[in-house]
Amino acid sequence: MTNAVSQPRYQFQSFPFHLVEASPWPLLTANAVLSMTVGGVLYMNGIAHGSTLLTLGFLSTLFAFILWFRDITAEGTYLGDHTLIVQKGLTMGVTLFIVTEIFFFLSIFWRYFHSSLAPTVELGSQWPPVGVTALNPMTVPLLNTVLLLSSGATVTYAHHAVIEGNRRAAIIGMALTILLAALFTALQGLEYVEADFTIADGVYGSCFFFSTGFHGFHVIIGTLFIAVMFFRVINYHFTAEHHIGLESSILYWHFVDVVWLFLYRSVYWWGSDGVF
């Protein structure tokens, strides 16, 4: 007799959809993010115990993410809940999430061009403003562009390797992607340290650090996303037909690549001398 426990649950349903079971992780994640946000506000305003609440909120968020991702991995890999129709829904969800991210960065670019295309008298009627020494776009920013575009190529190589059933090539491709992403983040941090201006240096400083900083935050999130997929590849979680998690991480990473191209062209290149 076939052991029913080992069979995918959807085989005993009259529909191919996934009815998600009750989970504590959404509520825990919401409370953890709220605690982290409140702690950050308290810390930045110098209120006592703000740093403690910020640390606890961050650790709680990390804890909730790990356990939530663990359950989703089990549902898709071992329980058979991610049918073809469910995978289409997940892909659409990731796509719509990226659309919201596009509009988020659109607002950042809108703010940047609003200030840079018509500099006010207070800025010296020029961009960059008087007294601000912009970063040379042909040094670290150019190197970071090469690194990020190379990471897009290596993660695509890993994707095709998974489709072709070449596990070794997939592991190499994803490992190279993580390495390139880590180098990009390290160079971005070095660039911040060596910059002649800060986020407090008027609209130029706030626009620069806000745009590149949020992109850097997305790079870190994307790197963690790909790192999780890297360990899933090592543990044989993906097949040529079933690797929705990997595809989602790659789609997000390409979005990060494209945003950086716009940032480099606008903030670094044009923003350094005002010439397109």
C-alpha positions in Angstrom: 0.0 0.0 0.0 1.3 3.4 -0.9 2.1 5.6 2.1 -0.2 8.6 1.9 2.2 10.8 3.9 4.9 10.7 1.2 2.5 11.7 -1.5 2.1 15.4 -2.5 -1.0 16.8 -0.8 -2.4 18.3 -4.0 -2.9 14.8 -5.4 -5.8 14.4 -2.9 -7.5 17.7 -3.9 -9.9 18.4 -6.7 -8.1 21.6 -7.5 -4.5 22.5 -8.2 -4.3 25.6 -5.9 -2.5 25.9 -2.6 -4.6 26.6 0.4 -2.1 28.1 2.8 -2.3 26.8 6.3 -2.4 29.0 9.4 1.0 30.4 10.1 2.4 32.6 12.9 5.1 34.1 10.8 3.2 37.0 9.1 2.1 38.3 12.5 5.6 37.9 14.0 7.2 39.5 11.0 4.9 42.5 11.2 5.5 43.0 14.9 9.3 42.6 14.4 9.4 45.1 11.6 7.4 47.6 13.6 9.8 47.1 16.6 12.8 47.7 14.3 11.2 50.8 12.8 10.4 52.3 16.2 13.8 51.3 17.6 15.5 53.0 14.6 13.5 56.3 15.2 14.3 56.2 18.9 18.0 55.5 18.2 18.3 58.3 15.6 16.8 60.8 18.1 19.1 59.8 20.9 16.3 58.3 23.1 17.4 55.8 25.7 17.2 52.0 24.8 16.5 52.9 21.2 19.5 50.8 20.1 18.3 47.9 22.2 14.9 47.9 20.6 16.4 48.3 17.1 18.7 45.3 17.7 15.9 43.1 19.0 13.6 44.2 16.2 16.3 43.3 13.6 17.0 39.9 15.2 13.2 39.2 15.4 12.8 40.1 11.7 15.7 37.8 10.7 14.3 35.0 12.9 10.8 35.3 11.3 12.3 35.4 7.8 14.3 32.3 8.3 11.4 30.3 9.7 8.9 31.6 7.1 11.3 30.8 4.3 11.9 27.3 5.8 8.1 26.6 5.6 7.8 27.9 2.1 10.8 25.7 1.0 9.2 22.7 2.6 5.9 23.4 0.9 7.5 23.8 -2.6 10.2 21.1 -2.3 8.8 18.3 -0.1 5.0 18.7 0.1 4.3 19.4 -3.5 2.1 22.4 -2.9 3.7 24.5 -5.7 1.9 23.1 -8.7 2.2 24.7 -12.2 -0.7 27.0 -11.5 0.7 28.0 -8.1 4.1 28.7 -9.7 2.4 31.0 -12.2 0.7 32.9 -9.3 4.1 33.2 -7.5 5.7 34.5 -10.6 3.0 37.1 -11.1 3.4 38.1 -7.4 7.1 38.6 -7.8 6.5 40.6 -11.0 4.0 42.9 -9.3 6.3 43.3 -6.4 9.1 44.4 -8.8 6.6 46.8 -10.4 6.1 48.5 -7.0 9.9 48.7 -6.7 10.1 50.4 -10.1 7.7 53.1 -9.0 9.7 53.5 -5.7 12.9 54.2 -7.6 10.9 56.4 -10.1 10.0 58.7 -7.2 13.7 58.8 -6.3 14.8 59.8 -9.8 11.9 62.3 -10.0 13.3 63.9 -6.8 16.9 63.9 -8.2 16.0 65.4 -11.6 13.7 68.0 -10.0 16.7 69.4 -8.2 19.4 68.9 -10.8 17.7 70.0 -14.0 16.9 73.5 -12.6 19.3 74.2 -9.8 18.2 77.1 -7.6 20.2 80.1 -6.7 20.9 78.6 -3.3 22.8 75.8 -5.1 24.8 78.3 -7.2 22.5 77.7 -10.2 24.6 74.7 -11.1 24.8 70.9 -10.5 26.7 69.6 -8.6 26.1 72.6 -6.3 28.9 75.0 -5.5 31.3 73.5 -2.9 30.5 69.9 -3.7 33.2 67.7 -5.3 31.4 64.9 -7.2 32.8 61.4 -7.4 34.7 60.5 -10.5 32.4 58.2 -12.5 35.4 56.5 -14.2 36.8 55.0 -11.0 35.0 53.0 -8.4 31.5 53.6 -9.9 32.6 52.2 -13.3 34.2 49.2 -11.6 31.0 48.6 -9.7 29.1 48.7 -13.0 31.3 46.0 -14.4 30.9 43.9 -11.3 27.2 44.2 -11.2 26.7 43.5 -14.9 29.1 40.5 -14.6 27.0 39.2 -11.7 23.9 39.4 -14.0 25.7 37.3 -16.5 26.9 34.7 -14.0 23.5 34.3 -12.4 21.9 33.8 -15.9 24.6 31.2 -16.6 23.6 29.4 -13.4 19.9 29.6 -14.4 20.6 27.9 -17.8 22.8 25.3 -16.1 19.9 24.4 -13.8 17.6 24.0 -16.8 20.2 21.8 -18.5 20.7 19.7 -15.4 24.3 20.8 -14.9 24.4 21.1 -11.1 28.2 21.8 -10.9 27.9 24.7 -13.4 24.9 26.1 -11.5 26.8 26.1 -8.2 29.8 27.8 -9.8 27.6 30.4 -11.4 25.8 31.3 -8.2 29.0 31.3 -6.2 30.5 33.8 -8.6 27.4 35.9 -8.4 27.5 36.1 -4.6 31.2 36.9 -4.8 30.7 39.7 -7.3 27.8 41.1 -5.3 29.8 41.1 -2.1 32.6 43.0 -3.9 30.1 45.5 -5.2 28.8 46.1 -1.6 32.3 46.5 -0.2 33.3 49.0 -2.8 30.1 50.9 -2.3 30.9 51.2 1.4 34.5 52.3 0.6 33.1 54.9 -1.7 30.9 56.3 1.0 33.8 56.5 3.4 36.0 58.3 1.0 33.4 60.7 -0.4 34.1 64.5 0.2 30.4 65.1 1.1 27.8 63.6 3.4 24.1 63.1 3.4 23.8 66.4 5.3 25.4 68.4 2.5 22.3 69.8 1.0 20.0 68.3 -1.6 23.0 66.8 -3.5 24.2 64.8 -0.6 20.7 63.6 0.3 19.8 62.7 -3.3 23.1 60.8 -3.7 23.1 58.8 -0.5 19.3 58.2 -0.6 19.4 56.8 -4.2 22.6 54.8 -4.0 22.0 53.7 -0.4 18.6 52.3 -1.2 20.0 50.6 -4.2 22.8 49.1 -2.0 20.1 47.9 0.4 18.4 46.1 -2.5 21.7 44.6 -3.5 22.2 43.2 0.0 18.6 41.8 0.0 19.2 40.3 -3.5 22.5 38.8 -2.4 20.8 37.1 0.6 18.1 35.9 -1.8 20.6 34.3 -4.2 22.6 32.9 -1.3 19.5 31.0 -0.1 19.0 29.7 -3.6 22.6 28.7 -3.7 22.3 26.4 -0.7 19.0 25.1 -2.1 20.9 24.1 -5.3 23.5 22.4 -3.2 20.8 20.4 -1.4 19.1 19.3 -4.7 15.9 21.3 -4.2 15.6 22.3 -7.9 14.9 20.4 -11.1 14.9 21.6 -14.7 11.1 22.0 -14.5 10.7 23.1 -10.9 12.9 26.0 -9.8 10.5 28.9 -9.2 12.5 30.2 -6.2 15.7 30.5 -8.3 13.8 32.2 -11.1 12.3 34.7 -8.7 15.7 35.6 -7.3 17.2 36.0 -10.7 14.3 38.3 -11.8 14.9 40.4 -8.8 18.6 40.6 -9.4 18.2 41.7 -13.0 15.9 44.5 -11.7 18.8 45.6 -9.4 21.1 45.5 -12.4 18.9 47.7 -14.5 18.3 50.3 -11.7 22.1 50.6 -11.3 22.5 51.4 -15.0 20.1 54.3 -14.6 21.8 55.4 -11.3 25.3 55.3 -12.9 24.2 57.2 -16.0 22.3 59.8 -14.0 23.8 60.3 -10.6 27.4 59.4 -11.3 28.1 60.3 -14.9 25.7 63.2 -15.6 25.7 64.3 -12.0 29.4 64.7 -12.0 29.7 67.4 -14.6 26.1 68.2 -15.7 26.7 66.8 -19.3 24.6 64.0 -20.8 
